[in-house]
Amino acid sequence: MTTSGTPTPPNQFTVPGSTGASIPLVAEPAVDRSASMGELVRDVSTQMSTLIRSELELAKLELTETVKTGATGGAFFGVAAVIGAFSLWFFWFMVAWILAIWLPIWAAFTIVFFVMLLIAGLFAFLGWRKVKKVKKPEKTIASLEKTAAALKTAATGP
């Protein structure tokens, strides 16, 4: 199965939607009915090795495509966040000018400034509360201590 216009040899596999990288496959040999058990085991191990390598290469190709797609999506979200952050500046400027309809301009901008400080303070407080709840990974530390003790015991002997 290929995605490009060029034909792929029969012993190649190309992942749909990939950049054209292919996985070499071994052509299936003719079955020798008089082969010994050792030769059959060798053939099976060779074919299993090829199969495993091919599966790993396929997984690598698919993961590469997935990571590229995810990174592109993340970049788009990043651009959207930057534009949204800059748009907030215009929003607060607009709020100040709307308040300036009823108040002096200096009072409207002062009110907007203090509202923004209040919102920033609220989010800083909420962030501080969440960070304060972060605890050390006790299970991981205990597991590492057990592993270290087992390695010391194994190294020094019983």
C-alpha positions as CSV (number, residue, x, y, z in Angstrom):
1,M,0.0,0.0,0.0
2,T,1.5,3.3,-1.0
3,T,0.5,6.9,-0.9
4,S,2.9,8.3,-3.5
5,G,2.7,8.0,-7.2
6,T,5.8,5.9,-7.4
7,P,5.4,2.2,-7.3
8,T,6.7,0.4,-4.2
9,P,8.6,-2.9,-4.5
10,P,6.6,-5.9,-3.3
11,N,8.9,-6.3,-0.3
12,Q,8.2,-2.8,1.0
13,F,5.4,-1.4,3.2
14,T,4.7,2.3,3.3
15,V,2.5,3.8,6.0
16,P,-0.5,5.8,4.6
17,G,0.0,9.5,5.1
18,S,3.7,9.2,6.0
19,T,6.6,11.0,4.3
20,G,7.3,7.9,2.1
21,A,9.5,6.0,4.5
22,S,9.1,2.3,3.9
23,I,9.7,-0.8,5.9
24,P,11.7,-3.6,4.2
25,L,10.0,-7.0,4.4
26,V,11.5,-10.3,3.6
27,A,9.8,-12.3,0.8
28,E,8.3,-15.5,2.0
29,P,10.6,-18.4,1.1
30,A,9.3,-21.6,-0.3
31,V,8.6,-24.2,2.3
32,D,11.2,-27.0,2.4
33,R,9.4,-30.1,3.7
34,S,12.7,-32.0,4.2
35,A,14.2,-29.3,6.5
36,S,15.5,-30.4,9.9
37,M,14.0,-29.1,13.2
38,G,17.0,-26.8,13.7
39,E,16.6,-25.2,10.3
40,L,12.9,-24.7,10.9
41,V,13.6,-23.1,14.3
42,R,16.2,-20.8,12.6
43,D,13.7,-19.8,10.0
44,V,11.1,-19.1,12.5
45,S,13.4,-17.0,14.6
46,T,14.5,-15.1,11.5
47,Q,11.0,-14.4,10.5
48,M,9.9,-13.4,14.0
49,S,12.9,-11.1,14.2
50,T,11.9,-9.5,10.9
51,L,8.3,-9.2,12.0
52,I,9.2,-7.6,15.3
53,R,11.6,-5.1,13.6
54,S,8.9,-4.3,11.0
55,E,6.3,-3.7,13.7
56,L,8.7,-1.5,15.7
57,E,9.5,0.5,12.5
58,L,5.7,0.9,11.8
59,A,5.1,2.1,15.3
60,K,7.9,4.5,15.1
61,L,6.6,6.0,11.8
62,E,3.1,6.3,13.2
63,L,4.2,7.9,16.4
64,T,6.4,10.3,14.5
65,E,3.4,11.4,12.4
66,T,1.2,11.6,15.6
67,V,3.8,13.7,17.4
68,K,4.2,16.1,14.4
69,T,0.4,16.5,14.2
70,G,0.2,17.1,18.0
71,A,3.1,19.6,17.9
72,T,1.4,21.5,15.0
73,G,-1.9,21.6,17.0
74,G,0.0,22.8,20.1
75,A,1.6,25.6,18.0
76,F,-1.8,26.7,16.8
77,F,-3.0,26.8,20.4
78,G,0.0,28.8,21.3
79,V,-0.6,31.4,18.6
80,A,-4.3,31.5,19.7
81,A,-3.2,32.1,23.3
82,V,-0.8,35.0,22.3
83,I,-3.5,36.6,20.2
84,G,-6.0,36.2,23.0
85,A,-3.6,37.7,25.5
86,F,-3.0,40.8,23.3
87,S,-6.7,41.1,22.7
88,L,-7.3,41.4,26.4
89,W,-5.4,44.7,26.3
90,F,-7.9,46.1,23.8
91,F,-10.8,44.7,25.8
92,W,-9.7,46.6,29.0
93,F,-8.9,49.7,27.0
94,M,-12.5,49.5,25.6
95,V,-13.9,49.0,29.1
96,A,-12.1,52.1,30.3
97,W,-13.4,54.2,27.4
98,I,-16.9,53.0,28.0
99,L,-16.6,54.0,31.7
100,A,-15.2,57.4,30.5
101,I,-18.6,58.1,29.1
102,W,-19.9,58.7,32.7
103,L,-16.6,59.4,34.5
104,P,-13.5,61.4,33.9
105,I,-11.0,59.5,31.8
106,W,-8.5,59.3,34.7
107,A,-11.1,57.7,37.0
108,A,-12.2,55.2,34.3
109,F,-8.7,54.0,33.7
110,T,-8.0,53.9,37.4
111,I,-11.0,51.7,38.0
112,V,-10.0,49.4,35.1
113,F,-6.4,49.2,36.5
114,F,-7.6,48.2,40.0
115,V,-10.1,45.6,38.6
116,M,-7.2,44.1,36.6
117,L,-5.0,44.0,39.8
118,L,-7.9,42.4,41.7
119,I,-8.3,39.7,39.0
120,A,-4.5,39.1,38.9
121,G,-4.4,38.8,42.7
122,L,-7.3,36.3,42.7
123,F,-5.6,34.1,40.1
124,A,-2.3,34.3,42.0
125,F,-4.0,33.3,45.2
126,L,-5.7,30.3,43.5
127,G,-2.4,29.3,41.9
128,W,-0.6,29.5,45.3
129,R,-3.3,27.3,46.9
130,K,-2.9,24.7,44.2
131,V,0.9,24.7,44.4
132,K,0.7,24.4,48.1
133,K,-1.2,21.1,47.7
134,V,1.6,19.6,45.6
135,K,3.2,16.7,47.6
136,K,6.3,14.8,47.0
137,P,5.9,11.4,45.1
138,E,6.0,9.2,48.2
139,K,5.2,5.9,46.5
140,T,7.9,6.5,43.9
141,I,10.4,7.4,46.6
142,A,9.5,4.3,48.6
143,S,9.8,2.1,45.5
144,L,13.3,3.6,44.7
145,E,14.4,3.0,48.3
146,K,13.3,-0.7,48.1
147,T,15.1,-1.1,44.7
148,A,18.3,0.5,46.1
149,A,18.2,-1.8,49.1
150,A,17.6,-4.8,46.9
151,L,20.6,-3.8,44.7
152,K,22.8,-3.3,47.7
153,T,21.8,-6.7,49.1
154,A,22.4,-8.4,45.7
155,A,25.8,-6.6,45.3
156,T,27.1,-7.5,48.8
157,G,25.6,-11.0,48.9
158,P,23.5,-12.6,51.6
